[in-house]
Amino acid sequence: MSSTDPSGKSSPGITITGTPTEGVENGCIVMQSGATLYLLLGGDRSVLMSGQPVVVRGVPDPGLMTTCQQGTPFRVTEVKPA
């Protein structure tokens, strides 16, 4: 999949939908989408942690090292209520 960034260029990305929750480590936010648990990096935390389902657009970054100890890192480029 791809999306268009502000410069008008196409960039890779996927869209996932779900309800984010706090991860096992302080400050970490995770969201289940199908069989995959994503670690959400970036995005508006007030929307992500509203307790409501959201639609998140971004790019998985499975090679990124984090201290969150769970989920596939996912760089959020856009988040909105579902």
N, C-alpha and C positions, 0 to 999 in steps of 0.2 A: 504494500500500500504506500501511497505517498500523499503529501499535503503540500499546500503552497505557503511558503514563509512570507514575512512582510516585504521582502525584496521581490516577490513574484516568482522565485525559483522553487522548483519542486524539491521537497525533502521527504525522506522516508519517515514512516510513523505508523502507529496503529491506534485504534480507539478501543478502550475497554470500559465496561460499565459495572458498577457494583457499589457497595457501601464500605468506605475505608474504616479501618479500626487502628487502635494503637498497637504498635509492635511490642515485642518482648523487651526491647531496650528503650530507654527514655528518648523521646523526640522522634521516634521512628513511626512511620505510617505505612500500613500494608493494606492490600486489597486483593481479594480472590476474584479471578476471572477464569471461569472454566476450571481446568485442572491446575492452573498456574497461580501461585501467590506472588504478587508484585510488591516490591518495596518502592513506594512513591517518593521521588526526589524532586523538590520544587513544587510549584503550584500554590494557589491561595489556600493556606491552612484553614482559614475560617470557613471556606466552602468544603474542603476535604473533611474536616472534623465536625461537620454540622449534624452528623448522625443520620443524614439522608443519603439516598443513592445519588451517585454522580456519574457523569460521563467524562472520562479522562483521555486526552490525546497526548501521545508522546512516543518515545523511542526506548525499547528495552536495551539495557547495557549490561549483559550478563558477565562481562569481564571486569566490571568496576568493583573495587574492594570497598566495603563499608564496615562500620562497627555495629550494624543492626542485627547481624547474625540470622537473618531470615529473608526469604523472598528474592526474586530476580529484580535487581535494580532497574528502575523505569524512570527515565528523565521526562518529567511532565512539561509539556509545552502549553497545554490548555486544560482547564477544568471548569465544568459548569454543572448545575443541578440536572439530574436526570428527569 
